[in-house]
Amino acid sequence: MIEWEDKFSLGISIIDEEHKKLIGILDKAIFAKEHNANMEEIKEVLREMNNYTITHFTTEEAYMKAFNYPEYQDHKEEHRVFSTEIIAYTYKVIKGGYQIISEIIEYLKQWLVNHIQICDRKYIDSFKTNCLE
């Protein structure tokens, strides 16, 4: 399981709370793998991840637009790619490939590290300059 650590924090409460939800979903995927989850359980994790992306990416992108964040388009594209991957994983699971849970977990872990700890950090100053903490 993955625990929330200070290294994940951006110091922006609304975003940090949403990122905690991502870790919670990742933990559900890890739990499912460890307990030999069936296809329905894996699909539920992916459904929850898809719903999360809609909510979280909308939040981030709305602030980026409002604050005229200069890397908005690049960041939005990363969100699009992630969402597309989650949908692709969902289709694979629906077609009976629920044993790909390890691959899904690795993808989510990489996203957690690469996107949150690198890409999201780029907008901290912009968000805080606009009084969002």
Z-matrix of the N, CA and C atoms (Angstrom, degrees):
N
C 1 1.449
C 2 1.526 1 109.36
N 3 1.294 2 115.02 1 156.17
C 4 1.457 3 120.64 2 -178.98
C 5 1.517 4 108.37 3 -110.62
N 6 1.293 5 115.28 4 128.71
C 7 1.461 6 121.22 5 178.64
C 8 1.531 7 109.17 6 -99.43
N 9 1.317 8 116.48 7 145.47
C 10 1.464 9 121.40 8 174.19
C 11 1.519 10 108.13 9 -64.09
N 12 1.306 11 116.29 10 130.74
C 13 1.456 12 122.17 11 178.46
C 14 1.517 13 109.05 12 -127.54
N 15 1.316 14 116.13 13 158.10
C 16 1.461 15 120.75 14 179.06
C 17 1.523 16 112.28 15 -56.35
N 18 1.321 17 117.65 16 -30.84
C 19 1.462 18 120.59 17 -178.75
C 20 1.538 19 111.87 18 -63.57
N 21 1.327 20 117.35 19 -19.74
C 22 1.463 21 120.88 20 177.33
C 23 1.530 22 112.02 21 -85.33
N 24 1.315 23 116.88 22 -19.09
C 25 1.460 24 121.50 23 -174.08
C 26 1.532 25 112.06 24 -72.59
N 27 1.316 26 114.08 25 135.90
C 28 1.462 27 120.55 26 174.55
C 29 1.527 28 110.41 27 -100.55
N 30 1.322 29 116.65 28 -9.03
C 31 1.456 30 120.64 29 -177.75
C 32 1.517 31 112.62 30 77.31
N 33 1.320 32 116.52 31 17.57
C 34 1.466 33 122.74 32 177.53
C 35 1.529 34 104.91 33 -121.01
N 36 1.310 35 116.57 34 104.18
C 37 1.467 36 121.22 35 -166.75
C 38 1.522 37 114.43 36 -54.68
N 39 1.319 38 118.55 37 -45.80
C 40 1.467 39 119.50 38 -177.46
C 41 1.523 40 111.24 39 -62.94
N 42 1.317 41 116.84 40 -38.61
C 43 1.465 42 121.00 41 -179.78
C 44 1.532 43 110.00 42 -73.72
N 45 1.321 44 116.82 43 -43.43
C 46 1.467 45 119.76 44 178.78
C 47 1.528 46 111.12 45 -59.90
N 48 1.314 47 117.73 46 -40.82
C 49 1.469 48 120.54 47 178.89
C 50 1.526 49 110.85 48 -62.99
N 51 1.322 50 116.18 49 -40.41
C 52 1.466 51 119.04 50 178.56
C 53 1.529 52 110.80 51 -68.66
N 54 1.323 53 117.04 52 -37.16
C 55 1.467 54 119.72 53 177.57
C 56 1.528 55 110.90 54 -66.23
N 57 1.310 56 117.53 55 -32.12
C 58 1.468 57 120.71 56 175.67
C 59 1.531 58 110.09 57 -62.99
N 60 1.328 59 116.34 58 -35.46
C 61 1.464 60 120.06 59 177.42
C 62 1.525 61 110.42 60 -64.50
N 63 1.340 62 116.02 61 -39.08
C 64 1.461 63 120.10 62 177.26
C 65 1.527 64 110.41 63 -59.77
N 66 1.315 65 116.46 64 -44.88
C 67 1.466 66 120.09 65 178.63
C 68 1.526 67 109.86 66 -62.56
N 69 1.321 68 117.32 67 -38.10
C 70 1.463 69 120.63 68 176.98
C 71 1.524 70 111.99 69 -61.12
N 72 1.320 71 116.84 70 -40.82
C 73 1.465 72 120.59 71 178.85
C 74 1.529 73 109.89 72 -68.90
N 75 1.317 74 116.48 73 -41.39
C 76 1.462 75 120.27 74 176.55
C 77 1.526 76 110.18 75 -59.92
N 78 1.317 77 116.92 76 -41.51
C 79 1.467 78 120.77 77 177.02
C 80 1.533 79 111.45 78 -61.76
N 81 1.326 80 116.88 79 -37.16
C 82 1.472 81 119.86 80 176.78
C 83 1.524 82 110.57 81 -63.83
N 84 1.333 83 116.54 82 -38.65
C 85 1.464 84 120.10 83 178.13
C 86 1.529 85 110.24 84 -65.37
N 87 1.316 86 116.69 85 -43.25
C 88 1.467 87 120.88 86 178.21
C 89 1.527 88 110.18 87 -62.26
N 90 1.324 89 116.79 88 -44.33
C 91 1.471 90 121.40 89 178.30
C 92 1.532 91 109.97 90 -60.18
N 93 1.331 92 115.96 91 -43.95
C 94 1.467 93 120.46 92 -179.76
C 95 1.528 94 110.69 93 -59.82
N 96 1.311 95 116.02 94 -43.88
C 97 1.469 96 119.75 95 178.95
C 98 1.526 97 110.87 96 -62.72
N 99 1.319 98 115.63 97 -47.02
C 100 1.469 99 120.21 98 -177.44
C 101 1.524 100 112.48 99 -64.09
N 102 1.331 101 116.93 100 -23.35
C 103 1.464 102 121.04 101 -177.41
C 104 1.527 103 112.33 102 -112.21
N 105 1.333 104 115.01 103 24.51
C 106 1.467 105 121.21 104 175.83
C 107 1.526 106 112.58 105 48.66
N 108 1.308 107 115.48 106 53.33
C 109 1.458 108 120.91 107 -177.42
C 110 1.528 109 111.24 108 -60.52
N 111 1.315 110 113.61 109 152.87
C 112 1.458 111 118.30 110 176.80
C 113 1.527 112 110.08 111 -89.17
N 114 1.311 113 115.04 112 178.29
C 115 1.460 114 120.84 113 -175.70
C 116 1.532 115 111.76 114 -58.74
N 117 1.303 116 118.26 115 -40.43
C 118 1.470 117 120.99 116 -178.11
C 119 1.529 118 111.41 117 -63.10
N 120 1.304 119 116.75 118 -39.76
C 121 1.472 120 120.27 119 179.72
C 122 1.537 121 110.95 120 -67.27
N 123 1.329 122 115.86 121 -39.26
C 124 1.468 123 119.79 122 178.27
C 125 1.529 124 109.57 123 -67.68
N 126 1.317 125 117.04 124 -41.45
C 127 1.469 126 120.15 125 177.68
C 128 1.523 127 110.61 126 -61.41
N 129 1.317 128 117.33 127 -37.98
C 130 1.466 129 120.64 128 179.21
C 131 1.527 130 110.96 129 -64.46
N 132 1.331 131 117.32 130 -41.37
C 133 1.468 132 120.53 131 176.71
C 134 1.536 133 109.54 132 -60.58
N 135 1.315 134 116.55 133 -43.59
C 136 1.467 135 120.26 134 -179.66
C 137 1.533 136 112.01 135 -68.31
N 138 1.325 137 116.69 136 -36.09
C 139 1.477 138 120.55 137 175.37
C 140 1.528 139 109.60 138 -61.89
N 141 1.320 140 115.42 139 -44.67
C 142 1.456 141 119.90 140 179.65
C 143 1.531 142 110.61 141 -63.90
N 144 1.330 143 116.82 142 -39.38
C 145 1.464 144 120.59 143 178.06
C 146 1.524 145 110.39 144 -65.21
N 147 1.310 146 117.05 145 -41.41
C 148 1.460 147 120.29 146 178.99
C 149 1.532 148 110.47 147 -62.49
N 150 1.326 149 117.06 148 -45.33
C 151 1.470 150 120.59 149 178.18
C 152 1.523 151 111.06 150 -62.56
N 153 1.321 152 115.88 151 -39.29
C 154 1.469 153 120.90 152 177.57
C 155 1.527 154 110.12 153 -59.84
N 156 1.325 155 116.52 154 -47.00
C 157 1.468 156 118.79 155 -176.52
C 158 1.520 157 111.25 156 -61.93
N 159 1.306 158 116.76 157 -39.37
C 160 1.464 159 119.61 158 179.47
C 161 1.526 160 110.15 159 -60.26
N 162 1.309 161 116.28 160 -48.74
C 163 1.465 162 120.96 161 -178.90
C 164 1.524 163 112.07 162 -67.07
N 165 1.326 164 116.11 163 -52.67
C 166 1.464 165 120.13 164 -174.38
C 167 1.528 166 112.08 165 -66.97
N 168 1.313 167 117.45 166 -45.36
C 169 1.454 168 119.28 167 -178.03
C 170 1.530 169 110.85 168 -66.04
N 171 1.312 170 117.00 169 -34.60
C 172 1.466 171 120.28 170 176.11
C 173 1.526 172 110.12 171 -62.99
N 174 1.326 173 116.74 172 -43.11
C 175 1.468 174 121.03 173 178.43
C 176 1.517 175 111.04 174 -59.73
N 177 1.328 176 115.98 175 -55.27
C 178 1.474 177 119.75 176 -178.35
C 179 1.524 178 111.54 177 -58.50
N 180 1.309 179 116.76 178 -47.35
C 181 1.460 180 120.65 179 -175.28
C 182 1.527 181 112.10 180 -67.24
N 183 1.313 182 117.25 181 -33.93
C 184 1.471 183 119.86 182 177.01
C 185 1.525 184 110.59 183 -63.85
N 186 1.328 185 116.40 184 -44.18
C 187 1.465 186 119.56 185 177.27
C 188 1.522 187 111.19 186 -65.14
N 189 1.308 188 116.93 187 -41.69
C 190 1.466 189 120.00 188 179.84
C 191 1.518 190 111.21 189 -59.60
N 192 1.308 191 116.37 190 -44.13
C 193 1.467 192 119.84 191 178.68
C 194 1.527 193 110.88 192 -65.25
N 195 1.319 194 116.09 193 -45.18
C 196 1.470 195 120.53 194 -178.55
C 197 1.524 196 111.79 195 -62.56
N 198 1.333 197 116.02 196 -33.90
C 199 1.460 198 120.83 197 -176.66
C 200 1.525 199 112.58 198 -95.83
N 201 1.326 200 116.62 199 6.66
C 202 1.471 201 121.82 200 -178.12
C 203 1.528 202 111.73 201 52.42
N 204 1.313 203 115.96 202 44.75
C 205 1.455 204 121.50 203 179.62
C 206 1.529 205 108.94 204 -62.33
N 207 1.335 206 118.50 205 122.69
C 208 1.471 207 121.42 206 -172.74
C 209 1.529 208 115.25 207 -65.03
N 210 1.321 209 118.67 208 -24.08
C 211 1.465 210 120.66 209 -179.26
C 212 1.533 211 112.21 210 -102.50
N 213 1.313 212 115.11 211 23.14
C 214 1.464 213 120.88 212 -177.13
C 215 1.533 214 112.54 213 -54.04
N 216 1.319 215 117.87 214 -50.57
C 217 1.471 216 120.74 215 -175.71
C 218 1.531 217 111.59 216 -62.47
N 219 1.326 218 116.94 217 -41.66
C 220 1.465 219 120.02 218 178.71
C 221 1.531 220 110.93 219 -64.29
N 222 1.312 221 115.95 220 -42.14
C 223 1.465 222 120.91 221 -179.33
C 224 1.536 223 109.69 222 -66.59
N 225 1.306 224 115.73 223 -42.89
C 226 1.461 225 120.23 224 178.91
C 227 1.534 226 110.57 225 -61.23
N 228 1.318 227 116.96 226 -37.76
C 229 1.461 228 121.13 227 178.17
C 230 1.535 229 110.71 228 -64.30
N 231 1.320 230 117.26 229 -39.94
C 232 1.468 231 119.92 230 176.40
C 233 1.526 232 110.36 231 -61.46
N 234 1.309 233 116.56 232 -40.00
C 235 1.465 234 120.63 233 176.88
C 236 1.530 235 110.28 234 -62.06
N 237 1.325 236 116.53 235 -42.88
C 238 1.464 237 120.68 236 -179.15
C 239 1.530 238 110.65 237 -61.82
N 240 1.328 239 116.07 238 -44.23
C 241 1.467 240 120.41 239 -179.77
C 242 1.531 241 110.20 240 -62.47
N 243 1.329 242 116.88 241 -43.85
C 244 1.460 243 120.59 242 179.15
C 245 1.527 244 110.64 243 -61.16
N 246 1.311 245 116.72 244 -47.97
C 247 1.469 246 120.87 245 -179.88
C 248 1.523 247 111.16 246 -59.12
N 249 1.317 248 116.41 247 -41.19
C 250 1.462 249 121.26 248 178.57
C 251 1.525 250 110.90 249 -63.17
N 252 1.323 251 116.91 250 -40.30
C 253 1.466 252 121.05 251 177.86
C 254 1.527 253 110.86 252 -63.17
N 255 1.310 254 117.14 253 -43.10
C 256 1.470 255 120.17 254 -179.96
C 257 1.527 256 110.05 255 -62.54
N 258 1.319 257 116.71 256 -41.44
C 259 1.472 258 120.33 257 177.60
C 260 1.527 259 110.03 258 -63.98
N 261 1.331 260 117.16 259 -42.26
C 262 1.467 261 120.99 260 179.40
C 263 1.531 262 110.82 261 -62.21
N 264 1.326 263 116.65 262 -42.81
C 265 1.466 264 119.64 263 176.95
C 266 1.523 265 110.58 264 -62.09
N 267 1.313 266 116.36 265 -40.14
C 268 1.467 267 120.16 266 179.51
C 269 1.525 268 110.69 267 -60.15
N 270 1.328 269 117.41 268 -44.83
C 271 1.466 270 120.71 269 178.84
C 272 1.523 271 111.56 270 -63.14
N 273 1.337 272 116.74 271 -39.14
C 274 1.470 273 119.71 272 178.11
C 275 1.524 274 110.43 273 -62.69
N 276 1.322 275 116.57 274 -42.09
C 277 1.466 276 120.21 275 -179.94
C 278 1.528 277 110.22 276 -66.23
N 279 1.325 278 116.97 277 -43.30
C 280 1.468 279 120.79 278 179.06
C 281 1.527 280 111.10 279 -58.45
N 282 1.322 281 115.66 280 -36.01
C 283 1.466 282 120.03 281 -179.73
C 284 1.529 283 112.32 282 -80.96
N 285 1.327 284 116.46 283 9.79
C 286 1.453 285 120.10 284 175.10
C 287 1.510 286 115.16 285 100.98
N 288 1.301 287 117.30 286 6.73
C 289 1.461 288 120.09 287 -177.74
C 290 1.509 289 113.72 288 -94.35
N 291 1.329 290 116.74 289 39.26
C 292 1.463 291 118.50 290 -175.90
C 293 1.525 292 113.06 291 -68.37
N 294 1.330 293 117.44 292 -10.01
C 295 1.458 294 119.90 293 176.81
C 296 1.536 295 111.68 294 -73.79
N 297 1.321 296 118.07 295 -1.48
C 298 1.467 297 121.03 296 178.11
C 299 1.531 298 111.89 297 -83.10
N 300 1.310 299 116.60 298 14.10
C 301 1.469 300 119.99 299 -177.88
C 302 1.526 301 111.80 300 -55.97
N 303 1.332 302 118.18 301 -36.30
C 304 1.471 303 120.48 302 178.53
C 305 1.523 304 110.60 303 -62.32
N 306 1.316 305 116.18 304 -40.84
C 307 1.463 306 121.25 305 178.40
C 308 1.535 307 110.47 306 -64.50
N 309 1.304 308 116.20 307 -41.28
C 310 1.467 309 121.42 308 178.87
C 311 1.530 310 109.70 309 -62.92
N 312 1.311 311 116.94 310 -45.60
C 313 1.465 312 121.36 311 -179.60
C 314 1.524 313 110.39 312 -61.26
N 315 1.311 314 117.30 313 -44.39
C 316 1.471 315 120.15 314 179.48
C 317 1.522 316 110.90 315 -62.63
N 318 1.336 317 116.27 316 -41.03
C 319 1.461 318 119.83 317 178.27
C 320 1.527 319 110.76 318 -61.44
N 321 1.323 320 116.79 319 -44.50
C 322 1.459 321 120.77 320 -179.86
C 323 1.528 322 111.82 321 -65.94
N 324 1.324 323 117.02 322 -38.53
C 325 1.466 324 119.88 323 177.42
C 326 1.522 325 110.70 324 -63.78
N 327 1.328 326 116.60 325 -42.90
C 328 1.462 327 120.20 326 179.13
C 329 1.520 328 110.63 327 -63.35
N 330 1.313 329 116.51 328 -39.03
C 331 1.464 330 120.62 329 177.49
C 332 1.522 331 110.06 330 -62.41
N 333 1.313 332 115.76 331 -44.93
C 334 1.463 333 121.07 332 179.76
C 335 1.520 334 110.38 333 -56.08
N 336 1.304 335 117.00 334 -46.08
C 337 1.468 336 120.93 335 -178.60
C 338 1.523 337 111.39 336 -74.04
N 339 1.320 338 116.77 337 -54.40
C 340 1.464 339 120.35 338 -172.59
C 341 1.516 340 114.09 339 -72.58
N 342 1.302 341 117.32 340 -41.19
C 343 1.459 342 118.37 341 -175.93
C 344 1.529 343 111.77 342 -83.36
N 345 1.295 344 116.69 343 -54.13
C 346 1.467 345 119.42 344 -175.59
C 347 1.518 346 111.64 345 -69.32
N 348 1.315 347 116.88 346 -46.28
C 349 1.455 348 119.10 347 -174.35
C 350 1.530 349 113.65 348 -81.59
N 351 1.308 350 117.99 349 -15.17
C 352 1.463 351 119.77 350 179.49
C 353 1.530 352 110.86 351 -115.49
N 354 1.319 353 116.98 352 -63.89
C 355 1.473 354 120.78 353 -174.51
C 356 1.527 355 113.26 354 -66.26
N 357 1.330 356 116.70 355 -46.43
C 358 1.463 357 119.06 356 -178.00
C 359 1.527 358 111.70 357 -65.80
N 360 1.294 359 117.35 358 -29.99
C 361 1.473 360 120.36 359 179.24
C 362 1.527 361 111.89 360 -61.76
N 363 1.309 362 116.53 361 -25.47
C 364 1.466 363 120.59 362 -178.51
C 365 1.529 364 112.22 363 -64.53
N 366 1.320 365 117.48 364 -27.58
C 367 1.471 366 118.59 365 -176.83
C 368 1.523 367 113.89 366 -94.65
N 369 1.307 368 118.24 367 -0.74
C 370 1.474 369 120.93 368 -177.48
C 371 1.524 370 111.88 369 -53.75
N 372 1.323 371 117.42 370 -51.90
C 373 1.472 372 120.09 371 -177.96
C 374 1.523 373 111.60 372 -60.21
N 375 1.332 374 116.32 373 -42.87
C 376 1.457 375 119.77 374 179.88
C 377 1.518 376 111.03 375 -61.83
N 378 1.322 377 117.40 376 -44.27
C 379 1.452 378 121.10 377 -178.89
C 380 1.532 379 111.02 378 -67.08
N 381 1.320 380 116.22 379 -42.71
C 382 1.463 381 119.10 380 -178.52
C 383 1.525 382 111.66 381 -71.04
N 384 1.324 383 117.73 382 -33.67
C 385 1.461 384 121.51 383 176.10
C 386 1.522 385 109.99 384 -60.77
N 387 1.319 386 115.78 385 -31.90
C 388 1.463 387 121.46 386 179.82
C 389 1.530 388 111.78 387 -94.01
N 390 1.312 389 115.76 388 22.07
C 391 1.471 390 123.39 389 172.94
C 392 1.530 391 113.54 390 65.05
N 393 1.300 392 117.72 391 32.74
C 394 1.452 393 120.07 392 176.16
C 395 1.525 394 107.33 393 -108.54
N 396 1.333 395 115.52 394 106.70
C 397 1.464 396 120.32 395 179.42
C 398 1.495 397 109.67 396 -136.26
